[in-house]
Amino acid sequence: MTKFDPVLFAKAIADQTRQNIMKICCCEWLSVNEIVEHLNVTQPTVSHHLAILREAGLVEVRQEGKQTFYRLDQGQIMVCCGQLRTTFSADVIAPESVK
């Protein structure tokens, strides 16, 4: 993700399946099939959700032969959360602009 987009970030993390994928991929590289084994969903469903997470810049992708591996990009999660805090903190938003 080159520019932080709070809407894209919020949409990416709003889905329970994507949240589960993020938890599973938190600390290790996993293939789509390994993620499918952890969840009760089909491979196309996992691939669809990974594409959304990838578009939001929330997963790292590593190609190894014909297999693709995914891992949660914890650094990007921290950046996004920090940007949300900065964007929507009371120090940034003037009271008259909230009306």
C-alpha positions in Angstrom: 0.0 0.0 0.0 1.7 3.2 -1.1 -0.7 5.6 0.4 -2.8 4.9 3.5 -6.5 4.6 2.7 -8.5 4.3 5.9 -11.6 3.0 4.1 -9.6 0.3 2.3 -8.0 -0.7 5.6 -11.4 -0.8 7.4 -13.0 -2.8 4.6 -10.1 -5.3 4.7 -10.3 -6.0 8.4 -14.1 -5.8 8.7 -14.7 -9.4 7.5 -14.5 -12.2 10.1 -12.9 -14.6 7.6 -10.1 -12.1 6.8 -9.6 -11.5 10.5 -9.2 -15.3 11.0 -6.7 -15.4 8.1 -4.8 -12.5 9.6 -4.6 -14.4 13.0 -3.4 -17.6 11.3 -0.8 -15.8 9.2 0.4 -13.6 12.0 3.8 -15.2 12.7 4.6 -17.6 9.9 4.5 -18.0 6.2 1.6 -20.2 5.0 0.4 -21.4 1.6 -3.2 -21.0 0.6 -3.7 -24.8 1.2 -2.3 -24.5 4.7 -4.7 -21.6 5.4 -7.6 -23.6 4.0 -6.7 -26.5 6.4 -7.1 -24.1 9.4 -10.5 -22.7 8.3 -13.8 -24.2 7.3 -13.9 -22.5 3.9 -12.9 -23.4 0.3 -9.7 -22.6 -1.5 -11.3 -20.0 -3.8 -12.8 -18.3 -0.8 -9.4 -18.1 0.9 -7.8 -16.8 -2.3 -10.5 -14.1 -2.6 -9.9 -12.9 0.9 -6.1 -13.0 0.5 -6.5 -10.8 -2.6 -8.3 -8.2 -0.6 -5.7 -8.3 2.2 -3.0 -8.1 -0.4 -4.6 -5.1 -2.1 -4.8 -3.3 1.3 -1.1 -4.1 1.9 -1.8 -6.2 5.0 0.0 -9.4 3.9 3.4 -10.1 2.6 3.7 -12.4 -0.4 6.5 -14.8 -1.2 6.6 -17.0 -4.3 8.4 -20.4 -4.0 8.2 -22.4 -7.2 4.5 -22.7 -8.1 3.3 -22.0 -4.5 2.6 -18.7 -3.0 3.1 -18.1 0.7 1.5 -15.4 2.8 2.3 -13.7 6.2 0.7 -10.9 8.0 2.6 -7.7 7.5 2.7 -6.6 11.2 4.6 -3.5 10.4 1.9 -2.3 8.0 -0.7 -3.1 10.6 1.1 -0.8 13.0 1.4 1.9 10.4 -2.3 1.7 9.5 -3.4 1.7 13.2 -1.2 4.7 13.8 -2.5 6.5 10.8 -6.1 5.9 12.0 -5.2 7.3 15.4 -3.5 10.3 13.9 -6.3 11.0 11.4 -9.2 10.6 13.9 -7.7 11.8 17.1 -9.2 14.7 19.0 -6.0 16.7 18.6 -6.3 16.6 14.8 -10.1 17.1 14.3 -11.2 20.6 15.2 -14.5 20.6 17.2 -16.2 22.9 14.6 -15.4 20.5 11.8 -17.2 17.6 13.4 -20.7 19.2 13.3 
